Amino acid sequence: MGEARRSGPGRLLIAVYGIFALAATARSAAQIGTRFDQAPVAYLLSAVAALVYVVATVALALGSRTSRRVAVVSCAVELAGVLGIGVLSLVAPAWFPDATVWSSFGSGYLFIPLVLPVLGLAWIRRTRGGTA
């Protein structure tokens, strides 16, 4: 079960998650470290996104039954975050004086943050083997 998840398309999915984990972590660290006072909510949300990407990356890579559950939760949280922050950033732009990873549904990242959790959840479902 775990090996199937970590080969072919699964390996690509894990790599993309890893890239987003690194990018979001670096972005949020730089923003928090240099100009936190300008947009604290946006920068903290970027840090939350980074944490979610790190957890998803590790959980997807491990491939155990427990890590599969963690991956499902992290992908679901990610999807809820992208949708929630995406809507809020459009209807209340004053709350986000600077963009987050999830602002405008991830438009700053070619909408990959919107598509990635859907692909993650689909991949987990496809590779679940005999477990529910």
Backbone torsions as a table, in degrees:
resi	resn	phi	psi	omega
1	MET	NA	-53.3	-178.3
2	GLY	-64.5	-38.2	-179.4
3	GLU	-64.3	-39.8	179.2
4	ALA	-61.9	-36.0	-178.8
5	ARG	-70.5	-27.4	-175.1
6	ARG	-100.2	17.9	177.5
7	SER	-126.1	160.9	177.5
8	GLY	55.6	-125.8	-179.1
9	PRO	-60.7	-31.4	177.9
10	GLY	-62.6	-40.4	177.9
11	ARG	-63.9	-41.2	177.3
12	LEU	-63.9	-43.4	178.4
13	LEU	-59.9	-45.8	178.8
14	ILE	-63.0	-40.0	178.5
15	ALA	-63.4	-42.9	179.0
16	VAL	-64.7	-43.2	176.1
17	TYR	-59.8	-42.0	178.6
18	GLY	-62.1	-41.8	177.5
19	ILE	-62.6	-43.9	178.4
20	PHE	-66.7	-35.2	176.7
21	ALA	-62.0	-46.0	178.8
22	LEU	-66.1	-45.4	-177.7
23	ALA	-64.3	-46.3	-178.2
24	ALA	-68.4	-37.1	177.9
25	THR	-64.9	-46.8	179.9
26	ALA	-63.6	-43.8	-179.4
27	ARG	-62.1	-49.8	-177.3
28	SER	-67.0	-38.0	178.1
29	ALA	-63.1	-43.7	178.7
30	ALA	-64.7	-43.4	-179.0
31	GLN	-65.8	-46.0	-179.3
32	ILE	-67.1	-37.7	-178.0
33	GLY	-74.9	-25.1	-173.8
34	THR	-113.3	-28.2	-176.7
35	ARG	-150.4	41.5	-177.7
36	PHE	-54.9	-37.8	-176.8
37	ASP	-65.9	-18.5	-177.6
38	GLN	-77.5	-35.7	-178.2
39	ALA	-156.6	67.8	-174.7
40	PRO	-59.8	-39.1	-179.1
41	VAL	-64.3	-47.6	-179.7
42	ALA	-60.8	-42.9	-177.0
43	TYR	-71.5	-35.9	175.7
44	LEU	-68.8	-36.2	175.7
45	LEU	-65.3	-35.7	175.1
46	SER	-64.3	-37.2	177.8
47	ALA	-67.0	-39.6	176.6
48	VAL	-62.9	-43.9	177.6
49	ALA	-59.4	-42.7	179.3
50	ALA	-59.8	-44.9	179.5
51	LEU	-62.0	-42.7	178.9
52	VAL	-62.2	-42.1	178.8
53	TYR	-65.2	-38.9	178.4
54	VAL	-63.6	-48.2	-179.8
55	VAL	-60.9	-45.1	-179.9
56	ALA	-62.3	-43.1	-179.9
57	THR	-59.3	-50.8	-178.6
58	VAL	-64.0	-45.3	-178.1
59	ALA	-63.2	-42.6	178.3
60	LEU	-65.1	-38.0	-177.6
61	ALA	-70.8	-34.1	-176.5
62	LEU	-69.1	-47.0	173.5
63	GLY	80.0	7.8	177.3
64	SER	-81.7	171.7	179.2
65	ARG	-62.2	-43.1	179.2
66	THR	-66.7	-44.3	-179.6
67	SER	-66.7	-28.9	175.3
68	ARG	-62.8	-43.0	178.0
69	ARG	-64.6	-41.8	177.8
70	VAL	-62.9	-40.2	178.5
71	ALA	-63.4	-41.3	178.1
72	VAL	-60.7	-47.8	-179.8
73	VAL	-62.8	-44.7	-177.9
74	SER	-66.6	-38.6	176.6
75	CYS	-66.7	-38.2	177.8
76	ALA	-66.4	-42.3	177.1
77	VAL	-63.4	-41.7	178.4
78	GLU	-60.7	-47.0	179.6
79	LEU	-62.6	-44.0	177.4
80	ALA	-62.2	-39.5	178.4
81	GLY	-64.8	-46.0	179.6
82	VAL	-62.0	-43.9	-179.6
83	LEU	-69.2	-46.3	-178.8
84	GLY	-65.4	-50.3	179.4
85	ILE	-68.4	-35.2	177.1
86	GLY	-59.2	-46.8	178.7
87	VAL	-66.7	-48.7	-178.8
88	LEU	-59.9	-38.5	-178.9
89	SER	-67.9	-21.4	177.6
90	LEU	-90.2	-38.7	-177.4
91	VAL	-88.6	-21.9	178.8
92	ALA	-134.7	64.0	-175.7
93	PRO	-61.5	-23.4	178.9
94	ALA	-64.5	-24.5	178.2
95	TRP	-71.3	-17.4	-176.2
96	PHE	-126.5	75.8	-179.7
97	PRO	-65.7	-15.4	173.7
98	ASP	-136.9	150.3	-174.6
99	ALA	-72.2	151.6	169.4
100	THR	-106.8	175.1	176.6
101	VAL	-60.0	-33.7	-174.4
102	TRP	-98.0	-1.5	179.8
103	SER	-59.3	143.9	179.6
104	SER	49.0	40.0	177.5
105	PHE	61.4	29.6	178.7
106	GLY	80.3	23.5	-177.5
107	SER	-60.2	-30.5	178.0
108	GLY	-68.3	-13.7	178.9
109	TYR	-121.0	33.9	177.1
110	LEU	59.7	30.3	179.6
111	PHE	63.4	12.4	176.6
112	ILE	-60.3	-38.9	177.1
113	PRO	-60.4	-24.2	177.2
114	LEU	-79.8	-37.5	-176.6
115	VAL	-83.4	-33.5	-173.3
116	LEU	-58.2	-47.6	-180.0
117	PRO	-66.9	-31.1	176.9
118	VAL	-65.2	-44.7	176.8
119	LEU	-64.3	-40.4	178.3
120	GLY	-60.5	-48.5	179.4
121	LEU	-64.1	-40.0	178.4
122	ALA	-64.4	-40.8	-179.9
123	TRP	-66.6	-41.2	178.3
124	ILE	-61.6	-44.3	179.4
125	ARG	-63.4	-41.5	-178.1
126	ARG	-65.9	-33.6	-174.5
127	THR	-103.7	16.6	-174.1
128	ARG	-69.8	-13.5	179.6
129	GLY	66.0	-134.0	-178.9
130	GLY	-91.1	1.4	-177.0
131	THR	-93.5	154.0	179.3
132	ALA	-92.6	NA	NA
